[in-house]
Amino acid sequence: MDVRVGDVLTMKKPHPCGEKRWLVLRTGMDFRLRCLGCGHEVMGARSKLERNIKSIQHKDDAK
């Protein structure tokens, strides 16, 4: 899956604040994500998080 820094991920399940969209801050073996609702940052294994991705909005697409 092609996930890059600056992309916005829409997840299958919402964060407790109600937001489903996350900003990618770091990629590699794991992802560092920031919730676009409350600003909470989480770090998780790539294999686990990739299963929960519903869609990817690439930074280039926004322009």
PDB file of N, CA, C and O in Angstrom:
ATOM      1  N   MET A   1       0.848  -1.175   0.000  1.00  0.00           N
ATOM      2  CA  MET A   1       0.000   0.000   0.000  1.00  0.00           C
ATOM      3  C   MET A   1       0.892   1.236   0.000  1.00  0.00           C
ATOM      4  O   MET A   1       1.845   1.320   0.774  1.00  0.00           O
ATOM      5  N   ASP A   2       0.581   2.191  -0.867  1.00  0.00           N
ATOM      6  CA  ASP A   2       1.406   3.388  -1.027  1.00  0.00           C
ATOM      7  C   ASP A   2       0.921   4.502  -0.099  1.00  0.00           C
ATOM      8  O   ASP A   2       0.042   5.286  -0.459  1.00  0.00           O
ATOM      9  N   VAL A   3       1.501   4.559   1.087  1.00  0.00           N
ATOM     10  CA  VAL A   3       1.167   5.598   2.068  1.00  0.00           C
ATOM     11  C   VAL A   3       2.409   6.453   2.257  1.00  0.00           C
ATOM     12  O   VAL A   3       3.493   5.938   2.532  1.00  0.00           O
ATOM     13  N   ARG A   4       2.245   7.773   2.108  1.00  0.00           N
ATOM     14  CA  ARG A   4       3.369   8.695   2.230  1.00  0.00           C
ATOM     15  C   ARG A   4       3.091   9.742   3.304  1.00  0.00           C
ATOM     16  O   ARG A   4       1.942   9.974   3.678  1.00  0.00           O
ATOM     17  N   VAL A   5       4.150  10.366   3.789  1.00  0.00           N
ATOM     18  CA  VAL A   5       4.018  11.438   4.781  1.00  0.00           C
ATOM     19  C   VAL A   5       3.187  12.563   4.171  1.00  0.00           C
ATOM     20  O   VAL A   5       3.430  12.970   3.035  1.00  0.00           O
ATOM     21  N   GLY A   6       2.218  13.060   4.916  1.00  0.00           N
ATOM     22  CA  GLY A   6       1.346  14.137   4.451  1.00  0.00           C
ATOM     23  C   GLY A   6       0.009  13.652   3.922  1.00  0.00           C
ATOM     24  O   GLY A   6      -0.899  14.455   3.710  1.00  0.00           O
ATOM     25  N   ASP A   7      -0.126  12.338   3.705  1.00  0.00           N
ATOM     26  CA  ASP A   7      -1.400  11.781   3.239  1.00  0.00           C
ATOM     27  C   ASP A   7      -2.425  11.797   4.367  1.00  0.00           C
ATOM     28  O   ASP A   7      -2.066  11.794   5.544  1.00  0.00           O
ATOM     29  N   VAL A   8      -3.701  11.812   3.999  1.00  0.00           N
ATOM     30  CA  VAL A   8      -4.786  11.723   4.974  1.00  0.00           C
ATOM     31  C   VAL A   8      -5.457  10.369   4.793  1.00  0.00           C
ATOM     32  O   VAL A   8      -5.940  10.045   3.708  1.00  0.00           O
ATOM     33  N   LEU A   9      -5.484   9.582   5.862  1.00  0.00           N
ATOM     34  CA  LEU A   9      -6.087   8.254   5.833  1.00  0.00           C
ATOM     35  C   LEU A   9      -7.478   8.314   6.437  1.00  0.00           C
ATOM     36  O   LEU A   9      -7.679   8.939   7.478  1.00  0.00           O
ATOM     37  N   THR A  10      -8.432   7.672   5.794  1.00  0.00           N
ATOM     38  CA  THR A  10      -9.762   7.501   6.363  1.00  0.00           C
ATOM     39  C   THR A  10      -9.827   6.067   6.858  1.00  0.00           C
ATOM     40  O   THR A  10      -9.669   5.125   6.083  1.00  0.00           O
ATOM     41  N   MET A  11     -10.061   5.909   8.156  1.00  0.00           N
ATOM     42  CA  MET A  11     -10.073   4.583   8.765  1.00  0.00           C
ATOM     43  C   MET A  11     -11.492   4.021   8.812  1.00  0.00           C
ATOM     44  O   MET A  11     -12.467   4.760   8.679  1.00  0.00           O
ATOM     45  N   LYS A  12     -11.596   2.707   9.003  1.00  0.00           N
ATOM     46  CA  LYS A  12     -12.900   2.042   9.070  1.00  0.00           C
ATOM     47  C   LYS A  12     -13.650   2.410  10.349  1.00  0.00           C
ATOM     48  O   LYS A  12     -14.863   2.615  10.330  1.00  0.00           O
ATOM     49  N   LYS A  13     -12.915   2.491  11.463  1.00  0.00           N
ATOM     50  CA  LYS A  13     -13.547   2.805  12.749  1.00  0.00           C
ATOM     51  C   LYS A  13     -13.103   4.191  13.215  1.00  0.00           C
ATOM     52  O   LYS A  13     -11.948   4.567  13.014  1.00  0.00           O
ATOM     53  N   PRO A  14     -13.996   4.947  13.829  1.00  0.00           N
ATOM     54  CA  PRO A  14     -13.627   6.293  14.287  1.00  0.00           C
ATOM     55  C   PRO A  14     -12.804   6.273  15.578  1.00  0.00           C
ATOM     56  O   PRO A  14     -12.847   5.321  16.356  1.00  0.00           O
ATOM     57  N   HIS A  15     -12.059   7.356  15.772  1.00  0.00           N
ATOM     58  CA  HIS A  15     -11.345   7.613  17.023  1.00  0.00           C
ATOM     59  C   HIS A  15     -12.413   7.946  18.071  1.00  0.00           C
ATOM     60  O   HIS A  15     -13.510   8.354  17.687  1.00  0.00           O
ATOM     61  N   PRO A  16     -12.150   7.795  19.359  1.00  0.00           N
ATOM     62  CA  PRO A  16     -13.155   8.139  20.371  1.00  0.00           C
ATOM     63  C   PRO A  16     -13.710   9.568  20.269  1.00  0.00           C
ATOM     64  O   PRO A  16     -14.809   9.836  20.755  1.00  0.00           O
ATOM     65  N   CYS A  17     -12.966  10.480  19.647  1.00  0.00           N
ATOM     66  CA  CYS A  17     -13.474  11.852  19.482  1.00  0.00           C
ATOM     67  C   CYS A  17     -14.492  11.935  18.343  1.00  0.00           C
ATOM     68  O   CYS A  17     -15.156  12.959  18.185  1.00  0.00           O
ATOM     69  N   GLY A  18     -14.625  10.863  17.545  1.00  0.00           N
ATOM     70  CA  GLY A  18     -15.609  10.830  16.469  1.00  0.00           C
ATOM     71  C   GLY A  18     -15.034  10.998  15.070  1.00  0.00           C
ATOM     72  O   GLY A  18     -15.745  10.792  14.086  1.00  0.00           O
ATOM     73  N   GLU A  19     -13.766  11.366  14.962  1.00  0.00           N
ATOM     74  CA  GLU A  19     -13.127  11.598  13.652  1.00  0.00           C
ATOM     75  C   GLU A  19     -12.558  10.297  13.081  1.00  0.00           C
ATOM     76  O   GLU A  19     -11.991   9.483  13.810  1.00  0.00           O
ATOM     77  N   LYS A  20     -12.718  10.113  11.766  1.00  0.00           N
ATOM     78  CA  LYS A  20     -12.187   8.921  11.092  1.00  0.00           C
ATOM     79  C   LYS A  20     -10.942   9.228  10.269  1.00  0.00           C
ATOM     80  O   LYS A  20     -10.303   8.311   9.753  1.00  0.00           O
ATOM     81  N   ARG A  21     -10.583  10.524  10.138  1.00  0.00           N
ATOM     82  CA  ARG A  21      -9.454  10.900   9.287  1.00  0.00           C
ATOM     83  C   ARG A  21      -8.194  11.158  10.115  1.00  0.00           C
ATOM     84  O   ARG A  21      -8.245  11.776  11.178  1.00  0.00           O
ATOM     85  N   TRP A  22      -7.055  10.665   9.596  1.00  0.00           N
ATOM     86  CA  TRP A  22      -5.766  10.776  10.268  1.00  0.00           C
ATOM     87  C   TRP A  22      -4.715  11.294   9.299  1.00  0.00           C
ATOM     88  O   TRP A  22      -4.714  10.912   8.128  1.00  0.00           O
ATOM     89  N   LEU A  23      -3.826  12.153   9.766  1.00  0.00           N
ATOM     90  CA  LEU A  23      -2.711  12.670   8.980  1.00  0.00           C
ATOM     91  C   LEU A  23      -1.487  11.800   9.238  1.00  0.00           C
ATOM     92  O   LEU A  23      -1.178  11.495  10.390  1.00  0.00           O
ATOM     93  N   VAL A  24      -0.784  11.395   8.176  1.00  0.00           N
ATOM     94  CA  VAL A  24       0.416  10.561   8.307  1.00  0.00           C
ATOM     95  C   VAL A  24       1.615  11.462   8.595  1.00  0.00           C
ATOM     96  O   VAL A  24       1.934  12.350   7.805  1.00  0.00           O
ATOM     97  N   LEU A  25       2.277  11.229   9.732  1.00  0.00           N
ATOM     98  CA  LEU A  25       3.447  12.010  10.123  1.00  0.00           C
ATOM     99  C   LEU A  25       4.744  11.260   9.846  1.00  0.00           C
ATOM    100  O   LEU A  25       5.781  11.882   9.617  1.00  0.00           O
ATOM    101  N   ARG A  26       4.695   9.909   9.865  1.00  0.00           N
ATOM    102  CA  ARG A  26       5.890   9.092   9.691  1.00  0.00           C
ATOM    103  C   ARG A  26       5.483   7.760   9.081  1.00  0.00           C
ATOM    104  O   ARG A  26       4.424   7.222   9.405  1.00  0.00           O
ATOM    105  N   THR A  27       6.326   7.225   8.195  1.00  0.00           N
ATOM    106  CA  THR A  27       6.082   5.905   7.618  1.00  0.00           C
ATOM    107  C   THR A  27       7.326   5.043   7.793  1.00  0.00           C
ATOM    108  O   THR A  27       8.392   5.539   8.159  1.00  0.00           O
ATOM    109  N   GLY A  28       7.182   3.781   7.534  1.00  0.00           N
ATOM    110  CA  GLY A  28       8.273   2.812   7.680  1.00  0.00           C
ATOM    111  C   GLY A  28       7.657   1.502   8.126  1.00  0.00           C
ATOM    112  O   GLY A  28       6.598   1.118   7.630  1.00  0.00           O
ATOM    113  N   MET A  29       8.295   0.815   9.044  1.00  0.00           N
ATOM    114  CA  MET A  29       7.735  -0.417   9.595  1.00  0.00           C
ATOM    115  C   MET A  29       6.493  -0.126  10.434  1.00  0.00           C
ATOM    116  O   MET A  29       5.657  -1.000  10.662  1.00  0.00           O
ATOM    117  N   ASP A  30       6.394   1.128  10.888  1.00  0.00           N
ATOM    118  CA  ASP A  30       5.213   1.548  11.642  1.00  0.00           C
ATOM    119  C   ASP A  30       4.810   2.944  11.169  1.00  0.00           C
ATOM    120  O   ASP A  30       5.587   3.634  10.509  1.00  0.00           O
ATOM    121  N   PHE A  31       3.600   3.346  11.509  1.00  0.00           N
ATOM    122  CA  PHE A  31       3.076   4.661  11.133  1.00  0.00           C
ATOM    123  C   PHE A  31       2.945   5.519  12.380  1.00  0.00           C
ATOM    124  O   PHE A  31       2.641   5.015  13.462  1.00  0.00           O
ATOM    125  N   ARG A  32       3.176   6.824  12.224  1.00  0.00           N
ATOM    126  CA  ARG A  32       2.829   7.796  13.261  1.00  0.00           C
ATOM    127  C   ARG A  32       1.724   8.637  12.646  1.00  0.00           C
ATOM    128  O   ARG A  32       1.905   9.246  11.592  1.00  0.00           O
ATOM    129  N   LEU A  33       0.572   8.664  13.317  1.00  0.00           N
ATOM    130  CA  LEU A  33      -0.612   9.342  12.795  1.00  0.00           C
ATOM    131  C   LEU A  33      -1.104  10.396  13.776  1.00  0.00           C
ATOM    132  O   LEU A  33      -0.941  10.252  14.988  1.00  0.00           O
ATOM    133  N   ARG A  34      -1.719  11.476  13.237  1.00  0.00           N
ATOM    134  CA  ARG A  34      -2.343  12.509  14.071  1.00  0.00           C
ATOM    135  C   ARG A  34      -3.817  12.579  13.703  1.00  0.00           C
ATOM    136  O   ARG A  34      -4.168  12.714  12.531  1.00  0.00           O
ATOM    137  N   CYS A  35      -4.676  12.487  14.712  1.00  0.00           N
ATOM    138  CA  CYS A  35      -6.118  12.595  14.509  1.00  0.00           C
ATOM    139  C   CYS A  35      -6.440  14.019  14.066  1.00  0.00           C
ATOM    140  O   CYS A  35      -5.977  14.984  14.674  1.00  0.00           O
ATOM    141  N   LEU A  36      -7.234  14.148  13.007  1.00  0.00           N
ATOM    142  CA  LEU A  36      -7.594  15.479  12.509  1.00  0.00           C
ATOM    143  C   LEU A  36      -8.729  16.110  13.312  1.00  0.00           C
ATOM    144  O   LEU A  36      -9.082  17.266  13.080  1.00  0.00           O
ATOM    145  N   GLY A  37      -9.298  15.365  14.250  1.00  0.00           N
ATOM    146  CA  GLY A  37     -10.356  15.900  15.100  1.00  0.00           C
ATOM    147  C   GLY A  37      -9.806  16.545  16.359  1.00  0.00           C
ATOM    148  O   GLY A  37     -10.091  17.707  16.648  1.00  0.00           O
ATOM    149  N   CYS A  38      -9.011  15.778  17.112  1.00  0.00           N
ATOM    150  CA  CYS A  38      -8.545  16.262  18.414  1.00  0.00           C
ATOM    151  C   CYS A  38      -7.035  16.488  18.484  1.00  0.00           C
ATOM    152  O   CYS A  38      -6.546  17.069  19.453  1.00  0.00           O
ATOM    153  N   GLY A  39      -6.281  16.032  17.460  1.00  0.00           N
ATOM    154  CA  GLY A  39      -4.839  16.247  17.450  1.00  0.00           C
ATOM    155  C   GLY A  39      -4.033  15.184  18.174  1.00  0.00           C
ATOM    156  O   GLY A  39      -2.812  15.298  18.273  1.00  0.00           O
ATOM    157  N   HIS A  40      -4.696  14.151  18.682  1.00  0.00           N
ATOM    158  CA  HIS A  40      -4.008  13.066  19.389  1.00  0.00           C
ATOM    159  C   HIS A  40      -3.096  12.317  18.419  1.00  0.00           C
ATOM    160  O   HIS A  40      -3.498  12.021  17.294  1.00  0.00           O
ATOM    161  N   GLU A  41      -1.862  12.007  18.851  1.00  0.00           N
ATOM    162  CA  GLU A  41      -0.918  11.279  18.005  1.00  0.00           C
ATOM    163  C   GLU A  41      -0.758   9.851  18.501  1.00  0.00           C
ATOM    164  O   GLU A  41      -0.653   9.604  19.703  1.00  0.00           O
ATOM    165  N   VAL A  42      -0.741   8.915  17.556  1.00  0.00           N
ATOM    166  CA  VAL A  42      -0.534   7.503  17.885  1.00  0.00           C
ATOM    167  C   VAL A  42       0.526   6.930  16.952  1.00  0.00           C
ATOM    168  O   VAL A  42       0.740   7.419  15.843  1.00  0.00           O
ATOM    169  N   MET A  43       1.184   5.877  17.436  1.00  0.00           N
ATOM    170  CA  MET A  43       2.153   5.164  16.623  1.00  0.00           C
ATOM    171  C   MET A  43       1.760   3.702  16.659  1.00  0.00           C
ATOM    172  O   MET A  43       1.521   3.147  17.731  1.00  0.00           O
ATOM    173  N   GLY A  44       1.690   3.069  15.489  1.00  0.00           N
ATOM    174  CA  GLY A  44       1.272   1.676  15.440  1.00  0.00           C
ATOM    175  C   GLY A  44       1.950   0.925  14.317  1.00  0.00           C
ATOM    176  O   GLY A  44       2.483   1.521  13.381  1.00  0.00           O
ATOM    177  N   ALA A  45       1.923  -0.392  14.424  1.00  0.00           N
ATOM    178  CA  ALA A  45       2.540  -1.256  13.420  1.00  0.00           C
ATOM    179  C   ALA A  45       1.848  -1.096  12.072  1.00  0.00           C
ATOM    180  O   ALA A  45       0.620  -1.049  11.993  1.00  0.00           O
ATOM    181  N   ARG A  46       2.642  -1.014  11.024  1.00  0.00           N
ATOM    182  CA  ARG A  46       2.120  -0.857   9.665  1.00  0.00           C
ATOM    183  C   ARG A  46       1.144  -1.975   9.310  1.00  0.00           C
ATOM    184  O   ARG A  46       0.079  -1.715   8.751  1.00  0.00           O
ATOM    185  N   SER A  47       1.502  -3.219   9.632  1.00  0.00           N
ATOM    186  CA  SER A  47       0.658  -4.370   9.280  1.00  0.00           C
ATOM    187  C   SER A  47      -0.723  -4.276   9.923  1.00  0.00           C
ATOM    188  O   SER A  47      -1.721  -4.653   9.309  1.00  0.00           O
ATOM    189  N   LYS A  48      -0.784  -3.781  11.142  1.00  0.00           N
ATOM    190  CA  LYS A  48      -2.059  -3.673  11.851  1.00  0.00           C
ATOM    191  C   LYS A  48      -2.899  -2.503  11.324  1.00  0.00           C
ATOM    192  O   LYS A  48      -4.107  -2.639  11.129  1.00  0.00           O
ATOM    193  N   LEU A  49      -2.258  -1.367  11.098  1.00  0.00           N
ATOM    194  CA  LEU A  49      -2.982  -0.173  10.653  1.00  0.00           C
ATOM    195  C   LEU A  49      -3.444  -0.276   9.201  1.00  0.00           C
ATOM    196  O   LEU A  49      -4.504   0.249   8.859  1.00  0.00           O
ATOM    197  N   GLU A  50      -2.667  -0.946   8.335  1.00  0.00           N
ATOM    198  CA  GLU A  50      -3.059  -1.066   6.924  1.00  0.00           C
ATOM    199  C   GLU A  50      -4.380  -1.809   6.769  1.00  0.00           C
ATOM    200  O   GLU A  50      -5.130  -1.545   5.829  1.00  0.00           O
ATOM    201  N   ARG A  51      -4.670  -2.726   7.670  1.00  0.00           N
ATOM    202  CA  ARG A  51      -5.935  -3.473   7.611  1.00  0.00           C
ATOM    203  C   ARG A  51      -7.139  -2.582   7.893  1.00  0.00           C
ATOM    204  O   ARG A  51      -8.248  -2.877   7.448  1.00  0.00           O
ATOM    205  N   ASN A  52      -6.925  -1.492   8.630  1.00  0.00           N
ATOM    206  CA  ASN A  52      -8.027  -0.614   9.032  1.00  0.00           C
ATOM    207  C   ASN A  52      -8.226   0.587   8.116  1.00  0.00           C
ATOM    208  O   ASN A  52      -9.123   1.395   8.360  1.00  0.00           O
ATOM    209  N   ILE A  53      -7.411   0.727   7.063  1.00  0.00           N
ATOM    210  CA  ILE A  53      -7.527   1.870   6.150  1.00  0.00           C
ATOM    211  C   ILE A  53      -8.673   1.649   5.172  1.00  0.00           C
ATOM    212  O   ILE A  53      -8.750   0.620   4.502  1.00  0.00           O
ATOM    213  N   LYS A  54      -9.564   2.643   5.104  1.00  0.00           N
ATOM    214  CA  LYS A  54     -10.690   2.593   4.164  1.00  0.00           C
ATOM    215  C   LYS A  54     -10.320   3.292   2.859  1.00  0.00           C
ATOM    216  O   LYS A  54     -10.599   2.776   1.776  1.00  0.00           O
ATOM    217  N   SER A  55      -9.689   4.475   2.958  1.00  0.00           N
ATOM    218  CA  SER A  55      -9.249   5.194   1.760  1.00  0.00           C
ATOM    219  C   SER A  55      -8.053   6.081   2.097  1.00  0.00           C
ATOM    220  O   SER A  55      -7.799   6.404   3.258  1.00  0.00           O
ATOM    221  N   ILE A  56      -7.318   6.469   1.031  1.00  0.00           N
ATOM    222  CA  ILE A  56      -6.139   7.321   1.178  1.00  0.00           C
ATOM    223  C   ILE A  56      -6.319   8.545   0.294  1.00  0.00           C
ATOM    224  O   ILE A  56      -6.593   8.425  -0.900  1.00  0.00           O
ATOM    225  N   GLN A  57      -6.164   9.728   0.889  1.00  0.00           N
ATOM    226  CA  GLN A  57      -6.174  10.970   0.109  1.00  0.00           C
ATOM    227  C   GLN A  57      -4.728  11.464   0.096  1.00  0.00           C
ATOM    228  O   GLN A  57      -4.224  11.959   1.105  1.00  0.00           O
ATOM    229  N   HIS A  58      -4.064  11.325  -1.056  1.00  0.00           N
ATOM    230  CA  HIS A  58      -2.663  11.727  -1.161  1.00  0.00           C
ATOM    231  C   HIS A  58      -2.543  13.237  -1.118  1.00  0.00           C
ATOM    232  O   HIS A  58      -3.435  13.960  -1.563  1.00  0.00           O
ATOM    233  N   LYS A  59      -1.427  13.705  -0.577  1.00  0.00           N
ATOM    234  CA  LYS A  59      -1.180  15.142  -0.451  1.00  0.00           C
ATOM    235  C   LYS A  59      -1.236  15.817  -1.824  1.00  0.00           C
ATOM    236  O   LYS A  59      -1.699  16.953  -1.931  1.00  0.00           O
ATOM    237  N   ASP A  60      -0.772  15.135  -2.871  1.00  0.00           N
ATOM    238  CA  ASP A  60      -0.764  15.688  -4.233  1.00  0.00           C
ATOM    239  C   ASP A  60      -2.177  15.896  -4.765  1.00  0.00           C
ATOM    240  O   ASP A  60      -2.409  16.829  -5.535  1.00  0.00           O
ATOM    241  N   ASP A  61      -3.131  15.044  -4.370  1.00  0.00           N
ATOM    242  CA  ASP A  61      -4.508  15.114  -4.866  1.00  0.00           C
ATOM    243  C   ASP A  61      -5.236  16.372  -4.413  1.00  0.00           C
ATOM    244  O   ASP A  61      -6.163  16.819  -5.089  1.00  0.00           O
ATOM    245  N   ALA A  62      -4.840  16.951  -3.288  1.00  0.00           N
ATOM    246  CA  ALA A  62      -5.536  18.108  -2.725  1.00  0.00           C
ATOM    247  C   ALA A  62      -5.317  19.364  -3.572  1.00  0.00           C
ATOM    248  O   ALA A  62      -6.116  20.299  -3.513  1.00  0.00           O
ATOM    249  N   LYS A  63      -4.243  19.390  -4.355  1.00  0.00           N
ATOM    250  CA  LYS A  63      -3.919  20.585  -5.148  1.00  0.00           C
ATOM    251  C   LYS A  63      -4.736  20.668  -6.397  1.00  0.00           C
ATOM    252  O   LYS A  63      -4.584  21.613  -7.172  1.00  0.00           O
TER     253      LYS A  63
END
